[in-house]
């Protein structure tokens, strides 16, 4: 009898065909992360979290607990205590996502590794970074027109910012049931920047435009670099309080880096803190990709609209740069506009690569870093706007 119960308790005996498909999906994502090196630092833990959550009988993540957490008619509505009573390992880790802790901690690390010098030296870059966020809002409107709720549409649109932590932060607040597919779409398309962007850039520019050479950026003083994160935090938080957690953490990390008096904290933010949080974030986000939530028509629509959002964001920056050239004496190479999506620094490197194809002596990397880091700020602000409107 005990042997029979042992076999009946095996995961193989409890597995549904939907869970089997999700395990295969997790294996495929692990292949992309390990063999193809597509955003491996986050895609690998996300894929492994997906593997763990779909193992029948393991009890690491409980959809029903979080459904009750989000149901206003449930006694467990917004009760972390109720979650902890019946929680598995991944339920506990997911609290950091739902409370918005992990994305903000990652932004401290991102800020500590980011140089805002190119943006400060060329403030026009901020406009290009803002233009690249057009993909977010156009996709939001399209998703809403296709039948998604406003909160779901906003979460889908944020994929266009090409910023994984921001996508996770906003989705965890507005549409947590879509967190798995949205996170996977965001990080997959970030990894595919070198594939997605060049055809768009070439289609929207002429050979002459792609060969435009830009002058050297002016030196930026240490004082400017210290004042910048303080001023940006104050301005954005006063105008858009919902963006304060992301912007504040991003600028805190940058201030620690630039002030030069907290080297130990800076190194911790860049390395130990960043690495630990990435593991927790990836596992817990992957845990939300259960068979019930992931194997739906909505998931396919999200993946399709995500790439549209990303493409529109890339095109928006290029087109605005072309428009600005109508009025500027010193022309901007429109290729740097595509770096306005916040896939740092990959999008800037793509601008450099495509520019050198037309003119090998052209060095656009530092110019492209301006819109690139502006895109990080822009996507966080866009998330704040959507959270204010829809939250």
Buried (B, 14 or more C-beta within 10 A) or exposed (E): EEEEEEEEEEEEEEBEEBBEBBBEBBEEBBEBBEEEEBBBBBBBBBBBBBBBBBBBEBEBBBBEBBEBBEEEEEEBEEBBEBBEEEBBBBBBBBBBBBEBBBBBBBBBBBBBBBBBBBBBBBEBBBBBBBBBBBBBBBBBEBBBEEEBEBBBBBBBBBBBBBBBBBBBBBBBBBBBBBBBBBBBBBBBBBBBBBEBBBEBBBEBBEEEBBBBEBEEBEEBEEEBBBBBBBEBBBEBBEEBEBBBBBBBBBBBBBBBBBBEEBEEBBBBBBEEBBEEBBBBBBBBBBBBBBBEBBBBEBBEBBBEBBBBBBBBBBBBBBBBBBEBBEEEEEBBBBBBBBBBBBBBBBBBBBBBBBBBBBBEEBBBBBBBBBBBBBBBBBBBBBBBBBBEEBE
